[in-house]
């Protein structure tokens, strides 16, 4: 069965985003696809949430039952050989299998060695994932040899796109490495969910019982934070300048809360330990907008949100679809999957 192995040139380049984005794109077209992680290293075994997210994204996903295999000691060559032997004997599902490479905090040399060994054991075509600022993938490309399909450059800043399209692409091509796509930075991929914001702030979802699907609403992405304050313009005009936002506002300011609810607001963050008045609660129910309440002041809440980016996870169906759109716009995935099948 055709297999694509997604390997990162270094930690944090976006292998999960690429793997889930390709899977989401293929699943949308009713293509048979299995998404899996074959191996996880001991240092990441307890915190690796990727396989659970795969099942959320693809409910009928059926990877081999003993995957992911845990590799406790990355320096033990015999243990790695044993893992490779198990992968060679794996019974993969019909259709295309997408396998994400190893994660965890380890030297790039070890990562490349393990990924190359696993890709060879699976007889997989390999897509490398790098970023505009990450190290060049020549070492890993050499290790996988003819199995390499090319590299996807992720998170290319807008102001650096011309350089990426010329200098960087030429550098890869001179090494015999095809550039499969240049993916721009995306605010949506960095956005936290409403639930992650609530957890980070220690805030309570005070209108859970009036939401038809609380878990769905808690999974919405917050792309912007806006502050409810003193405006020279009308509140509706100010809040209407941003979509998919959270509005931070004192709990005793129903005028600002109402203006925010009448625009594209994914949640209200009510500060100062104040309960909203009844007509605000009713309007939030009509709009199905979560209201998070915190006893902290507005200023303290804003200071806490400075570090919210550290809590944002890629494990979101919205982000998988967002990345699928980026891949569709900036890569020729039809060509990629065709190559994988050859």
BELGI-V749856 format. One record per residue. N is the residue number from 0. RES is the residue in three letters. PSI is psi in whole degrees, 0 to 359 (999 if undefined). OMEGA is omega as a letter, one per 30 degrees, with the letter a starting at -180 (* if undefined). BURIAL is I if it has 24 or more other C-alpha atoms within 12 Angstrom, else O. Layout:
BEGIN
n: [N N]
res: [RES RES]
psi: [PSI PSI]
omega: [OMEGA OMEGA]
burial: [BURIAL BURIAL]
END
This chain:
BEGIN
n: [0 1 2 3 4 5 6 7 8 9 10 11 12 13 14 15 16 17 18 19 20 21 22 23 24 25 26 27 28 29 30 31 32 33 34 35 36 37 38 39 40 41 42 43 44 45 46 47 48 49 50 51 52 53 54 55 56 57 58 59 60 61 62 63 64 65 66 67 68 69 70 71 72 73 74 75 76 77 78 79 80 81 82 83 84 85 86 87 88 89 90 91 92 93 94 95 96 97 98 99 100 101 102 103 104 105 106 107 108 109 110 111 112 113 114 115 116 117 118 119 120 121 122 123 124 125 126 127 128 129 130 131 132 133 134 135 136 137 138 139 140 141 142 143 144 145 146 147 148 149 150 151 152 153 154 155 156 157 158 159 160 161 162 163 164 165 166 167 168 169 170 171 172 173 174 175 176 177 178 179 180 181 182 183 184 185 186 187 188 189 190 191 192 193 194 195 196 197 198 199 200 201 202 203 204 205 206 207 208 209 210 211 212 213 214 215 216 217 218 219 220 221 222 223 224 225 226 227 228 229 230 231 232 233 234 235 236 237 238 239 240 241 242 243 244 245 246 247 248 249 250 251 252 253 254 255 256 257 258 259 260 261 262 263 264 265 266 267 268 269 270 271 272 273 274 275 276 277 278 279 280 281 282 283 284 285 286 287 288 289 290 291 292 293 294 295 296 297 298 299 300 301 302 303 304 305 306 307 308 309 310 311 312 313 314 315 316 317 318 319 320 321 322 323 324 325 326 327 328 329 330 331 332 333 334 335 336 337 338 339 340 341]
res: [UNK UNK UNK UNK UNK UNK UNK UNK UNK UNK UNK UNK UNK UNK UNK UNK UNK UNK UNK UNK UNK UNK UNK UNK UNK UNK UNK UNK UNK UNK UNK UNK UNK UNK UNK UNK UNK UNK UNK UNK UNK UNK UNK UNK UNK UNK UNK UNK UNK UNK UNK UNK UNK UNK UNK UNK UNK UNK UNK UNK UNK UNK UNK UNK UNK UNK UNK UNK UNK UNK UNK UNK UNK UNK UNK UNK UNK UNK UNK UNK UNK UNK UNK UNK UNK UNK UNK UNK UNK UNK UNK UNK UNK UNK UNK UNK UNK UNK UNK UNK UNK UNK UNK UNK UNK UNK UNK UNK UNK UNK UNK UNK UNK UNK UNK UNK UNK UNK UNK UNK UNK UNK UNK UNK UNK UNK UNK UNK UNK UNK UNK UNK UNK UNK UNK UNK UNK UNK UNK UNK UNK UNK UNK UNK UNK UNK UNK UNK UNK UNK UNK UNK UNK UNK UNK UNK UNK UNK UNK UNK UNK UNK UNK UNK UNK UNK UNK UNK UNK UNK UNK UNK UNK UNK UNK UNK UNK UNK UNK UNK UNK UNK UNK UNK UNK UNK UNK UNK UNK UNK UNK UNK UNK UNK UNK UNK UNK UNK UNK UNK UNK UNK UNK UNK UNK UNK UNK UNK UNK UNK UNK UNK UNK UNK UNK UNK UNK UNK UNK UNK UNK UNK UNK UNK UNK UNK UNK UNK UNK UNK UNK UNK UNK UNK UNK UNK UNK UNK UNK UNK UNK UNK UNK UNK UNK UNK UNK UNK UNK UNK UNK UNK UNK UNK UNK UNK UNK UNK UNK UNK UNK UNK UNK UNK UNK UNK UNK UNK UNK UNK UNK UNK UNK UNK UNK UNK UNK UNK UNK UNK UNK UNK UNK UNK UNK UNK UNK UNK UNK UNK UNK UNK UNK UNK UNK UNK UNK UNK UNK UNK UNK UNK UNK UNK UNK UNK UNK UNK UNK UNK UNK UNK UNK UNK UNK UNK UNK UNK UNK UNK UNK UNK UNK UNK UNK UNK UNK UNK UNK UNK UNK UNK UNK UNK UNK UNK UNK UNK UNK UNK UNK UNK]
psi: [139 138 135 128 125 112 139 141 337 179 140 20 340 31 322 317 317 314 312 328 315 316 317 321 317 322 326 330 15 22 141 119 139 135 127 159 120 321 141 144 158 323 340 1 322 336 2 106 2 310 322 319 324 318 328 318 320 89 332 17 132 74 167 140 335 8 148 141 136 126 105 322 107 345 356 102 322 324 319 321 322 320 317 321 321 323 321 329 359 142 101 153 161 154 193 133 127 121 123 138 180 145 190 165 106 161 144 326 317 319 314 319 316 314 318 319 316 320 320 321 326 355 46 150 146 131 124 145 121 179 172 329 357 167 151 147 22 321 313 322 318 324 324 344 230 349 348 128 324 191 140 125 116 155 51 119 147 317 351 6 319 317 321 322 339 284 308 315 317 321 316 316 325 335 4 20 120 138 113 338 150 109 127 159 146 122 322 325 341 357 140 162 165 320 320 323 315 316 318 322 348 33 153 139 99 349 33 318 343 358 134 330 79 320 325 315 326 341 358 147 139 105 337 153 131 148 128 113 210 119 144 332 168 146 320 323 316 309 334 354 347 141 166 51 160 138 123 120 146 145 344 28 73 333 315 323 317 317 320 319 336 6 182 86 123 340 154 136 107 120 167 7 22 140 135 154 165 320 335 317 320 318 322 324 316 321 350 49 121 143 118 129 134 141 349 157 166 318 315 323 317 321 321 325 350 331 15 333 334 340 348 131 153 351 73 129 327 320 324 318 321 315 327 319 320 317 318 323 331 359 155 84 333 319 322 310 329 319 321 329 349 999]
omega: [a a l l a a l l l a l a l a l l l a a l l a l a a l l l l l l a l a a l a a l a a a a a a a a a a a l l l a l a a a a l a l l a a l f l a l a a a a a a a l l l l l l l l l l a a l a a l a a l l a l a a l l a a l a l l l a a a a a l a l l l a a a l a l l l l l a a a a l a a a l l l a a l a l a l a a l l a l l l a a a a a l l a a a a l l l l a l l a a l l a a l a a l a l a a l a l l l l l l l a a a a a l l a l a a a l a l a a l a l l l a l a a l l a l a l a l l l a a l a a a a a l l a l l l a l a a l a l l l l l l a l l a a a l l l a a l l a l a l a a l l l a l l l a a a l l l a l l a l l a l l l l l a l a a a l a a a l a l l l l l l l a l l l l a a a l l a l l a a l l a a a *]
burial: [O I I I I I I I I I I I I I I I I I I I I I I I I I I O O O O I I I I I I I I I I O O O I O O I O I I O I I I O I I O O I I I I O O I I I I I O O I O O O O O I O O I I O I I O O O O I O O I I I I I I I I I I O I O I O I I I I I I I I I I I I I I I I I I I I I I I O I O I I I I I I O I I I O I I I I I I I I I I O O O O O O O I I O O I I O O I O O O O I I I I I I I I I O O I I I I I I I I I I I O I I O I I I I I I O O I O O O O O I I I I I I I I I I I I I O O O O O I O O I I O O O I I I I I I I I I I I I I I I I I I I I I I I I I I I I I I O O I I O O O I I O I I I O I I I I I I I I O I O I O O I I O O I O O I O O O I I I I I I I I I I I I I I I I I O O I I I O O I I O I I O O]
END
